[in-house]
Amino acid sequence: MSEKLKPKTLPGFMELLPNEQILFNKMKETIQKTYEQYGFLPLNTPIIEDAKILLAKAGGETEKQIYRFEKGENDLALRFDLTVPLSKYVTEYYDKLSFPFKRYQIGKVYRGEKPQRGRYREFYQCDIDIIGDGKLSILNDAELPSIIYATFKNLGFNDFTICINNRKILNGLFSSLQLKENSASILRVIDKIDKIGADKVKQELLEEIEDKKVEVIMQFLKIDGDNNKKIQDLENMGITDETFVEGLNELKTVVQFIKLFGVPEENLKIDLTIARGLDYYTGTVYETFLNKYRNLGSVCSGGRYDNLTEYYTDRKMPGVGISIGLTRLFFLLMDNKIISAENESISDALVISMSDEYEKVAEVATILRENGIKTQINIEDQKLAKKFKCADRLNVPYVIIIGEDEIKNNVVTLKNMVSGEQKTTTLEEVINIIKR
Amino acid sequence: MSEKLKPKTLPGFMELLPNEQILFNKMKETIQKTYEQYGFLPLNTPIIEDAKILLAKAGGETEKQIYRFEKGENDLALRFDLTVPLSKYVTEYYDKLSFPFKRYQIGKVYRGEKPQRGRYREFYQCDIDIIGDGKLSILNDAELPSIIYATFKNLGFNDFTICINNRKILNGLFSSLQLKENSASILRVIDKIDKIGADKVKQELLEEIEDKKVEVIMQFLKIDGDNNKKIQDLENMGITDETFVEGLNELKTVVQFIKLFGVPEENLKIDLTIARGLDYYTGTVYETFLNKYRNLGSVCSGGRYDNLTEYYTDRKMPGVGISIGLTRLFFLLMDNKIISAENESISDALVISMSDEYEKVAEVATILRENGIKTQINIEDQKLAKKFKCADRLNVPYVIIIGEDEIKNNVVTLKNMVSGEQKTTTLEEVINIIKR
């Protein structure tokens, strides 16, 4: 016996068992097909980029988390999101693209975070973005929620809420109160409203801001009711700040068009407290929650930004985008038993033989495959019981058994692995049964 | 104007324009769907692994090419193939898998080769392998060519040849001639037969080996005719070396079963000169050639190996596998104009408006999407001519135009972008036309 290395997947890297991988892939394909249904173009940029290009914009946490290394004379890094590569791509291929440029990208990104349960160092992002050349109609901000809606419907969810806000409303409100400087700390307090309640929020705000202004903020935070009512209440606040008015008008237009794009009223909610970070987003912002599992946090977020490519070109490239963090979403859904991979099978059928009828196994499998049935075979010299154990592990719904009698009578035996029923009949009928 | 970084994708990294990416993805999905048709389970292992694990087996060229770096205390590396990660996976999850374990993996791998035209540092491999626990029936070696066959058929090729050999025949031949020690250099000479011809091969062999033995090798190399004739000729050589006889019997069985798995005679050829490297493969070996483009080299190769996991466990895990180097294949097919992405479109239709009929655009697009039509919209404040230019760049087959008249009469105008034909009719009819 020689000394062996014990193989181990690194912590923070998701590696799935086959049945889990089948389910993961189904979700990934559903997202991809939905994005394509809306006419978004596929991109697949490299995972390794020039570190200087990738880090043009980064700083702070991102810079610490990045995987950066040298190879020969090259200073390289692994992408930490799909937005910077998009920014690079749009600048590099500007002349060959048509604008608005609508692309999706589904791929792995890398962040060397502290390993924690449910936090991954390698994870899939599923992004779509619409990039304008110089300008981009606000109506695009209304199309994205319809893609979020279709995606989660297609993933099998019904009870979810797309929350929408416009950063200009918050910014305009603070500006109208001469609180621009304080906006970061105010937003931090507001963000806790779900956890600590309105009263505590008010208390904390009073420590920092004069009474009158806190009253206005609290009036703003208490705005409630359906989307129309909220817009009405915002108008009734009588704020004339230009940014506020612009944000409110944008929100009105976006909400109107989201309906035209087919999102039902009950799946869309104006949430005036959503800010999504301080620097990046400049207008519309989105978050999406599974209503029964709001504790999972937002499962799809995004928004409008003013300039995608500022580090690479003087051209103005405004955009709007959304992102699903699929690896984390998959973990959360599995961990909370909202989805299960227990019965996932890649194959429709497994063909096995009683003893050594392997020629017939090959022939039968070939015919099944030609008929569009996903077919695995077992042609090992194993006992029948072991072959059935394999079938169980594979979760395969049907096993086709071939023995001497079957060959003599030109039939096969079909076993339904769910019901346990067994039937000896022609291959033709078996194909019909499985296809049903 | 601030100073800007000029964004540039690294050399040796394939980055495609959207229409090319559409075609690339179609090919990738075709391969995936075919692999699944044969019941292979999907895996998706991390791109980053512990360097020690990844390099257990490596050495020489591989070690130089690998992307290896440190992050915190971890010695990390990017995978350079999908076989070592499979080896790790099978050892790590042994108790949870059923054997034979049949998996496919399609993913990017990394090798820091010298950048050359058509050689990539990041490239897709599309692998399938069958791994046995202790032993693995030779019949599995016959199933893989049927997957190669189905894959290239599904990719749109007809005129291709799967070449098959068995390393034991070559090894047994050399052993029977007491030339085991020379096998490496003999194989190198034999390998040139297509380029330099049989006479020159003979000449070179005579420099090293005695006449009589060269005669036997030349007799072997001259074996010709259809597959049955070749097997007959091999038998007629009267070699009794155990390894030779075993290899010949395996080859006979594999050729017989390949037919049962549905591969036509004309797509399969015994090629006794294929060796595929010296150390790794131990039995059956495959190469695949597009007959009209033999100069492209093998487009799908693989073979049988004795032990996948020898660096990690004492358990014997024999396997057989094939691999398609998709990135390189795509480059070669594009470069030789065998495929073209010129007319690739992700969308079936683009909806535009004459001026500002955006509500109707949203409504029409939503109905089209609900009817399964991949639909992009253009809701920018752009001139009609510019919108049509966009449509051209997107290669979209149909443009749906909405203007005041269309809204008044509750119709839309459909333009076929290939024929140039234009028709004003109901949305219902438009859906039927596009679906046809």
Interface residues (C-beta under 8 A of the other chain):
Chain A: M1 S2 K4 L5 K6 P7 K8 T9 L10 F13 M14 E15 L16 L17 P18 Q21 I22 F24 N25 E36 Q37 Y38 G39 F40 L41 P42 L43 N44 T45 P46 I47 I48 E49 D50 K52 I53 A56 Y67 R68 F69 E70 K71 G72 N74 L76 S87 K88 Y89 T91 E92 Y93 K96 L97 S98 F99 P100 K102 R103 K108 Y110 G112 R121 E122 G132 K135 L136 S137 L139 N140 A142 E143 S146 A150 F257 L260 F261 G262 Y311 Y312 T313 D314 I346 S347 L350 Y358 E359 A362 E363 A365 T366 R369 E370 G372 K374 T375 Q376 I377 N378 I379 E380 D381 K389 C390 R393 L394
Chain B: M1 S2 K4 L5 K6 P7 K8 T9 L10 F13 M14 E15 L16 L17 P18 Q21 I22 F24 N25 E36 Q37 Y38 G39 F40 L41 P42 L43 N44 T45 P46 I47 I48 E49 D50 K52 I53 A56 Y67 R68 F69 E70 K71 G72 N74 L76 S87 K88 Y89 T91 E92 Y93 K96 L97 S98 F99 P100 K102 R103 K108 Y110 G112 R121 E122 G132 K135 L136 S137 L139 N140 A142 E143 S146 A150 F257 L260 F261 G262 Y311 Y312 T313 D314 I346 S347 L350 Y358 E359 A362 E363 A365 T366 R369 E370 G372 K374 T375 Q376 I377 N378 I379 E380 D381 K389 C390 R393 L394
